[in-house]
Amino acid sequence: ITTIRNLFALFAAAANDTSEAQQISNEEFVGVLMKAHIHLSTYDEASVIKAYKVDDLNVNYMKFIDDLSPPLSEEREKAVKELFSLIQKRSNQENADVILYTDLKAFFDPAQHPDVKMGRLVKNAAQQQMEAAFAGIQNAKDEISLDKFKQYFRGVSSGYPFRL
């Protein structure tokens, strides 16, 4: 569970909002790390919170995830952009810069999730992970930008050994 993609889903679920703030309380942040079996000393905990703090009470968990996630390979970024475009075309979205979360949910096939294909995850759990992860990315209008979409896939890609 210490993989970046699982941390991402845990943070998004703990944030439990649909704003683009992508922040979580300091206590929730430390709680997610502990749930992921990442135990920090008091000094390290304070240092991490200081590095990612939004204010005295909240941490930007997406910046933390971004800093942990390697960049997408050229091939993977191209595939992610193509997927984004395909979802846009199928949904007849007027705004070319976003896709709708509801369209993404309708498009998502948990049977194609790499962990499901490898037998490490059941389809229902893959669906729940995707929903939890995107719950913290969409904005109040149910929209997901290409940057946020790529951000999600950076987190997902980090846990897999293949380049694409």
C-alpha positions, 0 to 999 in steps of 0.5 A: 500500500506504500505505492504512490498510486495508493497514497493518491487514492487515500489522500483523495478519499480523506479529502472527501471534497470536490474542490480543486484545493487538494488539501487535507488537514495536517492530522489527516495527512499524517493519518494517511501516511500511517495508514500506508505504513509510513511512520515518520519521526516527529521532526520528519513529520513537522518537516514534511508538513512545513514543506507542503503546508497551505496554511497552519492547518492544511497540507497540499497533498497533490504537491506531495504526490507530484513530488513523489511521482516520476514524470510520464514517459513520452509514450505514456503521456501521448497515450494519456492525451489520446485517452483524454481526447477520446473521452472528450469526443465521446461526450460531445464536450463543448469546453475543449480543455476539460472532460466531465467526471461523469463521462470518465466514470462511464468510460472507465472499464475496471477489467482493463486496470493493470492490477485487475489484469495481474490478479492483484485487485478485483474489478469493484476495488479498481472502480472504487480506487478510481472514483476515490482518486478522481473525487479530489481532482474534479472541480465544482462543475464536475470538470477535469482538466488535461493537467489534472488527468495527467497528474492522476496518471503520473500517480498510477504509472509510478507503481508499474514497472513498464514504461507505457 
